[in-house]
Amino acid sequence: MFKRSLRLLAIPLLVSTLAACDQANTPTTFFEYATLGAFSADISADGHYAVIGSQQEGGSLWDIQKNARLFDWNHRQGELSIIAESGFSPEANFAVTATQQDLVLWHTLTGQPEWFWSSPGEILDLALSSEGDYALLGLSNHEAVYFDIKNGGVRQKLRHQGRVRSVALSADRHIALTGSDDYQTTAWNMDTGEPLHQISLDNIIDVVALSPNGQLAFSASNLDKAIIWDTETGEIRQTLSGTEGFFPKRVSYVAARFSQNSAQLLTGTAAGLIQLWDSATGEELKSWRAHKRDAYGPTSTSIYSVGFGSGEYYAIGSNGIMNVLK
């Protein structure tokens, strides 16, 4: 992630400056949820559950509060499914797991599958509505589709000019947010399927997030800007990273979530940095570095999902470690 220096003599200064700027905390505790790392992971909005897709164990549901594996969630009996994406309904009573083509809706209390269906394209991201009624799917065919899970059929198609890499849905289902390889992030009116506002950034959009009330949006492009913006006006309120300054900030945010009251934003980067922000001011309130499996191994782990708990925060990375942060 570090930009290569053009002058050999500049390397010590660059390294020492970057090291001095990293004041991130370490996790309070951490737990292994996947022995050989994870393909994917998601944390419920209330910080109660986590869904993990891993090589060694397949899909599974975890109770974060007890650090207990509750259910094995694989799409075919006797096989370990490659869970590429997953998500929870806002109240966390339903979850969905997805391979590249197939999706299963699960009940988190019983662990039983409720519905199974196939996607019209390769699934890159998903968001689940309340009670598991609808799923918004970001697809590689340049569309986001709003799918009626329990009655079947696509209700809306949201078109981009590139792969739709990230999607989000407001709690009331009236607003959707998409981020695409066409460098565009768009807020949509889900009642009409029409765009409300669209913002162009300078690279592919890695991650988007919506506040529960749908009024605030977070969009981040790869190694470029991360912005908090207003879905009603399209106004950019805060820029969390960019190319300003003598040493350009080249950050790839890959996970994000607003708090229930929208006052805070929690983000995770491809380099294992977790940051807590004030949504109104853009001020960084606290930061942490995700736990590494081996001090002599890879220097970081990409963050798959972040979450808010009661007096603590959570982040799970590609190394399969759940980090508890205070």
C-alpha positions in Angstrom: 0.0 0.0 0.0 3.0 2.3 0.3 3.9 4.5 -2.6 7.3 3.7 -3.9 9.8 6.5 -3.5 11.5 7.9 -6.7 14.6 8.9 -4.7 16.6 6.5 -2.6 17.5 9.2 -0.1 13.8 9.9 0.6 13.1 6.4 1.9 14.2 6.8 5.5 12.2 10.1 5.9 9.1 8.5 4.4 9.3 5.4 6.6 10.0 7.3 9.8 7.2 9.8 9.0 4.6 7.1 8.4 5.6 5.2 11.5 5.3 8.3 13.6 1.8 9.0 12.3 0.5 5.5 13.1 -0.9 5.9 16.7 -3.4 3.1 16.3 -4.4 1.0 19.3 -4.3 -2.8 19.6 -7.5 -4.9 20.1 -8.6 -5.4 23.6 -9.1 -9.1 22.8 -9.3 -11.3 19.7 -10.7 -14.7 18.8 -10.1 -17.1 16.0 -13.3 -17.7 13.9 -11.6 -19.4 10.9 -8.5 -21.5 11.1 -7.1 -20.8 7.6 -8.5 -17.4 7.1 -11.8 -16.3 5.6 -13.2 -15.7 2.1 -15.9 -13.4 3.5 -17.5 -12.1 6.7 -20.3 -9.9 7.9 -21.3 -8.6 11.4 -25.0 -7.9 12.3 -26.0 -4.2 13.0 -26.5 -5.0 16.7 -23.1 -6.6 17.0 -24.6 -9.9 18.1 -23.8 -12.2 15.2 -21.2 -12.8 12.6 -21.4 -14.9 9.4 -18.1 -16.4 8.2 -17.2 -18.0 4.9 -13.9 -19.9 5.3 -11.8 -22.5 3.4 -11.5 -25.0 6.3 -15.0 -24.8 7.8 -17.3 -23.5 5.0 -20.1 -21.1 6.1 -21.0 -20.6 9.7 -23.0 -18.4 12.1 -21.3 -17.1 15.3 -22.5 -15.5 18.5 -20.0 -12.7 19.0 -21.0 -12.1 22.6 -20.2 -15.8 23.5 -17.6 -16.4 20.8 -19.5 -19.5 20.0 -20.1 -21.2 16.6 -23.9 -21.7 16.4 -24.6 -23.3 13.1 -22.9 -24.6 10.0 -24.3 -22.9 6.9 -23.5 -24.6 3.6 -25.6 -24.6 0.5 -25.4 -28.4 -0.2 -25.3 -31.2 2.3 -22.0 -32.8 2.8 -20.1 -29.9 1.0 -18.2 -26.9 2.3 -19.6 -24.0 0.3 -17.4 -21.1 -0.8 -19.4 -18.2 0.8 -18.4 -15.2 -1.2 -20.8 -12.7 0.4 -23.2 -12.5 3.3 -25.4 -10.1 5.1 -28.0 -9.6 7.9 -31.4 -8.1 8.1 -31.4 -4.9 10.2 -33.0 -6.6 13.2 -30.6 -9.7 12.7 -33.4 -12.3 12.7 -32.4 -13.3 9.1 -29.2 -13.7 7.3 -28.3 -14.5 3.7 -25.2 -16.3 2.4 -24.1 -16.3 -1.2 -21.8 -18.1 -3.5 -21.1 -16.4 -6.8 -24.5 -17.5 -8.2 -26.7 -18.9 -5.4 -28.2 -17.4 -2.3 -29.8 -18.9 0.8 -31.9 -17.1 3.4 -31.4 -18.4 6.9 -33.2 -17.9 10.2 -30.6 -16.9 12.8 -32.6 -18.3 15.8 -33.2 -21.8 14.4 -30.3 -21.9 11.9 -32.7 -23.3 9.3 -32.8 -22.3 5.6 -35.9 -20.4 4.6 -35.4 -19.8 0.9 -33.0 -20.7 -1.9 -32.6 -19.0 -5.2 -30.2 -18.2 -8.0 -28.9 -14.8 -9.0 -29.2 -13.3 -12.5 -25.4 -12.6 -12.4 -22.2 -13.0 -10.4 -22.7 -11.6 -6.9 -20.2 -9.0 -5.8 -22.0 -7.6 -2.8 -25.5 -7.8 -1.1 -27.7 -6.0 1.4 -30.7 -7.6 3.1 -33.9 -5.8 4.1 -35.9 -6.1 7.3 -37.5 -9.5 7.9 -35.4 -10.8 5.0 -38.1 -9.8 2.5 -35.8 -8.3 -0.1 -32.2 -8.5 -1.2 -30.2 -5.8 -3.0 -27.5 -7.5 -5.1 -24.5 -5.9 -6.7 -23.6 -7.8 -9.8 -20.7 -8.1 -12.2 -23.1 -7.5 -15.2 -23.2 -3.8 -14.4 -26.5 -3.9 -12.5 -27.7 -3.9 -8.9 -31.0 -5.8 -8.7 -33.6 -5.5 -6.0 -34.9 -9.0 -5.5 -38.2 -10.1 -3.8 -37.0 -13.1 -1.9 -40.3 -14.5 -0.6 -42.5 -13.9 -3.7 -39.8 -14.1 -6.3 -38.9 -11.7 -9.1 -36.8 -8.6 -9.6 -38.5 -5.4 -8.5 -35.9 -2.9 -9.6 -32.8 -2.9 -11.8 -30.2 -0.2 -11.0 -27.9 0.3 -14.0 -24.2 1.3 -14.0 -21.5 1.3 -16.7 -19.3 -1.0 -14.7 -19.4 -3.8 -12.2 -21.4 -2.9 -9.1 -18.9 -3.7 -6.4 -20.8 -2.4 -3.3 -24.4 -1.9 -2.3 -26.3 -0.6 0.8 -30.0 -0.3 1.7 -31.7 2.0 4.1 -33.7 0.5 7.0 -37.0 1.6 5.5 -36.0 0.3 2.0 -36.7 3.7 0.3 -33.1 4.5 -0.5 -30.3 2.4 -2.0 -26.7 3.2 -2.5 -24.4 1.7 -5.1 -20.7 1.9 -5.9 -19.3 0.8 -9.3 -16.2 0.2 -11.3 -17.3 3.1 -13.4 -16.1 5.4 -10.6 -19.7 6.4 -9.8 -21.5 6.2 -6.5 -25.3 6.7 -6.7 -28.2 7.1 -4.3 -31.4 5.7 -5.7 -35.1 6.2 -5.0 -36.2 2.6 -4.6 -39.9 3.4 -5.0 -39.2 4.6 -8.6 -35.9 3.0 -9.4 -34.6 6.5 -10.4 -31.3 8.0 -9.2 -31.5 10.8 -6.6 -27.8 11.9 -6.8 -24.6 10.6 -8.3 -21.1 11.5 -7.4 -18.0 10.8 -9.5 -14.7 9.8 -7.8 -11.3 9.1 -9.3 -11.2 5.3 -9.1 -13.4 2.3 -8.7 -15.7 2.4 -5.7 -14.7 -0.3 -3.2 -17.3 0.2 -0.5 -20.5 2.2 0.3 -22.6 2.4 3.4 -25.8 4.1 4.4 -26.9 5.5 7.8 -30.0 3.6 9.1 -32.3 6.5 8.2 -30.8 6.8 4.7 -29.8 10.5 5.1 -26.0 10.0 5.2 -23.9 8.0 2.7 -20.3 6.8 2.8 -18.5 6.1 -0.4 -14.8 5.3 -0.9 -12.8 4.7 -4.0 -9.7 2.6 -4.3 -6.5 4.4 -3.1 -8.4 7.7 -3.4 -11.1 9.6 -1.6 -13.5 8.5 1.1 -16.5 10.8 1.5 -19.5 11.3 3.8 -22.3 12.9 1.8 -26.0 13.9 2.0 -28.4 11.6 0.0 -31.1 14.4 0.0 -28.9 17.1 -1.5 -25.9 15.3 -3.0 -23.6 17.5 -1.0 -20.3 16.2 0.2 -20.1 16.9 3.9 -16.7 15.4 4.8 -13.7 14.0 3.0 -11.9 11.4 5.2 -8.9 10.8 2.9 -7.5 12.2 -0.2 -4.4 13.3 -2.1 -3.7 16.5 -0.2 -0.5 17.3 1.5 3.2 16.5 0.9 2.7 12.8 1.5 -0.5 11.8 -0.3 -2.9 9.7 1.7 -3.5 6.6 -0.5 -6.0 4.5 1.6 -8.3 1.7 0.4 -11.4 1.5 2.7 -13.1 -1.8 2.2 -15.6 -2.0 5.2 -17.8 0.7 6.7 -20.9 1.0 9.0 -22.8 3.9 10.6 -23.9 3.7 14.2 -27.6 3.3 14.8 -28.0 7.1 15.6 -25.8 8.0 12.5 -23.5 10.0 14.8 -20.4 7.8 14.2 -18.9 5.9 11.3 -16.7 2.9 11.7 -14.4 2.0 8.8 -11.8 -0.7 8.0 -9.0 -0.7 5.4 -7.3 -3.2 3.2 -4.2 -2.8 5.4 -6.0 -3.7 8.6 -6.6 -0.3 10.1 -10.0 0.3 11.8 -11.1 3.9 12.4 -13.9 5.5 14.3 -15.1 8.9 12.9 -17.5 11.6 14.0 -20.0 11.7 11.1 -20.8 15.4 11.5 -17.2 16.7 11.6 -15.1 14.0 9.9 -12.8 13.9 13.0 -11.1 10.7 13.7 -12.1 9.7 17.3 -10.0 6.5 17.6 -8.1 3.9 15.6 -6.9 0.4 16.0 -4.7 -2.1 14.1 -6.2 -5.6 13.6 -4.5 -8.5 15.2 -2.0 -10.4 13.1 -1.7 -14.2 13.3 2.1 -14.2 13.2 4.4 -11.3 14.2 6.8 -12.5 11.5 4.2 -13.1 8.8 2.2 -10.7 6.7 2.1 -7.2 8.1 -1.6 -6.7 7.9 -5.0 -8.3 7.2 -7.8 -6.8 5.1 -10.9 -5.9 7.1 -14.1 -7.6 5.8 -16.7 -6.2 8.2 -17.0 -3.8 11.2 -19.7 -3.5 13.8 -20.9 -1.6 16.9 -21.5 -3.3 20.2 -22.4 -2.1 23.7 -19.4 0.0 24.7 -17.1 -1.8 22.2 -16.5 -2.3 18.5 -15.8 -5.2 16.3 -13.8 -5.9 13.2 -13.1 -9.2 11.4 -10.5 -9.6 8.8 -9.3 -11.9 6.0 -7.1 -13.8 8.5 -10.3 -15.1 10.3 -9.7 -13.2 13.5 -12.5 -11.3 15.3 -11.1 -8.2 16.9 -12.8 -6.7 20.0 -12.0 -3.0 20.3 -12.5 -0.4 23.1 
